[in-house]
Amino acid sequence: MQLPFLRILVQGRIGVTIFSFVTGYVCALKPLKLYRQNNQESAFTSIAKSALRRVPRLVIPCAFATFLIWIMANLGMFLVAKQSDCWWCGKTAPDRQATAFLSVKHLIQNIISTWTRGQNAYDGNQWTLLPLLKGSMEVYIFVIATAYIRPQIRMILSLMMFAYFWIGSDSAFGMQFFWGVFLCDLQNHPPANEWLTRRARLSQVLAVIFLFLGLYIASFPEGHPEWATWSDYQFKVLKQILPRDPDFPRFASGIGLELITLGLHFSPALRDILSSKVLLWFGKQSFAVYLLHGPLLRSVLCWMVYGIRVPPPIINDKGETIHGTLMFPSGWRLMISLPFWIPLNYGAAMLWTGYVDPWCATLTEKIVGKVMLARDEKGVLLPQ
C-alpha cells in the first residue's frame, strides 16, 4: 500500500517512536511540575524513586513474557510460522533446542541479552526496551541537571538535545525523548497556555496544518519511495535536510510524530478527546499488546491463515532434509482472520494488565521496599 495517511494504519513503525516520546514526556512530567512550584527537593525524591522502579518495572514483565514465549516455542506453537512463506514470521519464530539443559540455558541467555545487547531470540520486538530504559535514565539526568534553570532556558536546552540526536541520526529514540521533555515543559508553561487562549482561532489553524503535515510525513513507505509521486517528492526533501546516511523511514516517523504532537498542543479540544475513557483504555493496554502481539501473530494468526498442519520434511537425492513451505492462501483469508485475531490480542492484553502487571508492580514494590532508606511518618530519613 503506497497511499499516504492510510499507510500509518498498516505499518507499526511509528509505534516505537510513540513509546519513545511518551517515555520522555512521562519521566519529566512530575519533576517539571514540582520545579515550577519551587519544590526541587520533592522533585529529586520523585526522580530517585521513579528511576529505581524503572528497571524492575521493565525487566520483570519482559522476562515473564519471554518465559511464556519460551514455553510456546517448546510446545511447537511456532512451527507453522517457521515453515510459512511469510519472511518475518519465519525469521522471528524461535527454534526449539536439542535438550532441556540447552533450552533453559538459551532462555536465560536471551533474557539477559535483551538488556545487554538489545537482542531476544524469543521476541525480536524487545529490541526496543534497552534504548527505552537508557533513554529514561538520560531524561532523569537531564531533568536533575536543569533543576535550577529557568523554564525558558530548559526548553531551549531540550531542543538542543533534540538537535544533537538529530545530527547523530537517532530519530527513533533520542530525538523523541527530548521532544517529549520539551513539549512537557511547554504545556506546563503559563505564557504558552495563555497564548493558546488569546489566539484560539490561529491555534486551530496551526493545529490542522501540523496534524496534516505530520500524518503525511509519517506515511513515508518502508521501501521504494519512487513508486509513488508523493513519497518520491518526500524522499527528495528528506534527503536535503537529514544528516548523512539516515534511516529515512524512521526519520519520517519521528518528524511526523513531532508535528502531530505539536498540532495536539495547539488544539486543547483534540487533547480532551484523546483523553477520553475509551482511548485511555487503549493506551493502558498498549504495552501488553506490544509484548503479546508478536507471539500471538506467529501462533494463532498463522494458524488462522495457513492452517495447523505442517508439511512433512522431504529428503532430496543428496540426503539433505528440506522442510516444506506453507504458501500464503489469499488476502481474503487474512482479512477474515483479523477481526477475530485483533480482539483476541486485546483480550490477552486485558488479562495481562489485570493479573500479570499488578503482580509485577507488587514484586517491584517489594524490591524497592527492601533497598530504600527508611523514613518516619513525616518522610524524614531515619538514622542508619
Buried (B, 14 or more C-beta within 10 A) or exposed (E): EBEBEEBBEEBEBBBBBBBBBBBBBBBBBBBBBBBBEEBBEBBBBBBBEBBBBBBBBBBBBBBBBBEBBBEBBBEEBBBBBBBBEBEEBBEBBBEBBEEEEEBEEBBEBBBEBBBEEBBBBBBBBBBBBBBBBBBBEBBBEBBBEBBEEEBEEBBEBBBEBBEEBBEEBBBBBBBBBBBBBBBBBBBBBEEBBEEBEEEEEEBBEBBBBBBBBBBBBBBBBEEEBEEBEBBEEBBEEBEEEBEEEBBBBBBBBBBBBBBBBBBBBBBBEBEEEEEEEEEEEEEEBBBBBBBBBBBBBBBBBBBBBBEEEBEEEEEEEEEEEEEEEBEEEEEEBBEEBBEEBBEBBBEBBBEBBEEBBEEBBEBBBEBBEEEEEEEEEEEEEEEE
